[in-house]
Amino acid sequence: MNQIDGIRFAAIINNKGRKIAGGFSPNVTPLENDQQKIEMLFMELALDLSMRKEFDNTLGNIAAIVSYRNKTNIITIPHQDNFMLISSEPELEPSKIIQIGNENLRPMKIIQVMNC
């Protein structure tokens, strides 16, 4: 599997906001360098996803959550008790990234994507 152009970061995050696998793409400069802030973002996304699951019975399961930002799109894809977090360049189409993410929702495949 090859590196996907435009993906800045891809990881599996557990329901407590801890990274299990993955990381930044090679040759990508992180937009945030403060590790504590990055961990806080993971915890906030885990909490947000957990709170939104309260409506799964009435609205259906969450397929993905996309946060459109000026410098990056942040995509959260639920998977079992964890979630995949993908940060991409803003010009990439989130629906295509979500499809690719769902095809690669195994931690080893994420590590392969990030290390190629």
N, C-alpha and C positions, 0 to 999 in steps of 0.2 A: 504494500500500500504506500502511496506517495504522499508527500506533504501537500496540503491543500492551500493554494495561494489565497491570501486574504484572511486566513484564520490566525488570529493573534494568540489565542489561548484556548485550550480545551482540556477539561478535567472532569473526573467524577468526584462529586462532593457528597458526603454523607448527610443524613438528616439533622446533624448537629452543626453542620457548616465546616467540617474538616475535609481537606483534600485527601482523596484516596489514591488517585493516579492522575497523571497528565501534568501539564504545565504550559509554559510559553513556547511558542514556535521558535525555532532557531532564527537568529538574525532579527528578532523583534525586540525593540526597546519597550519595556513596560511603561504604560502611561502613569502608573502609580508605583513608587518605589518603596513605600512604607509597608513592610510586611504585616504590621498590626492592622493597618487600614484594609489591606487585602483580605486578611482573615475576618475582619468585621463585615466586609461585603459578603463573603461566603455565608456567614451566620445570618445576615439580614435576608439573603436570598432563600436560605433554608426556612427561615421563619415565615417569609412571605408565601412560599409554596405551601407550607403546612397550613397556614390560615386559609388560603384559597381552596384547599381540599375539603373544607367544611361544606362546600356547595356541590361536591361531586355527585351526591345522590339526586339532586334536583337539576343541576345544569350539565352534568356529564363530567367525565374525567378531563383534566387539563392535558392538552397535547403539547403545549409549549407556552412560555411567557417571553415576550420580546421587549426589551427596553432600548428604544432608539435614542442614541446620544450623538452629539456633534462629532466626536472623535472615534466612536466605536458603537457597535450594537452588542448588547449582552443578551444572550439567548439561554433560557433555562428549559431543559427537557426532563420531565420526571421519568424515573426508571426505578421500579421496585421501591425500596425505602430510600434510595439515593436520587441524585439528579446529575445530569450532564450540564456543565456550564461551558458555553462557548462565547468567546469574544471575537468579533470579526470587524473587518474594515467596513465602514458605513455603506459603501457602494455595493457590497454583496447582498444578494437577495435572501432575506431570512428564511423564506419557505424552502429554498434549495438547501440551505445550511441545516435546517431542521430535518429534512429528508436524509441528508448525509449523516447527521448525528444519530438518527434512529437506526440507520444501517450499521453504525459503529458503536453501539451501546454496550460494548464489552471492554473493560479496562485495558486489556492487553492490546486491543485494536487501537485504542486512544493513544497508548504509549507508542505504538508503531507509527501512527500519524504524526506525532510530535517529534519523533526521533529520526525520521527519514531525511 
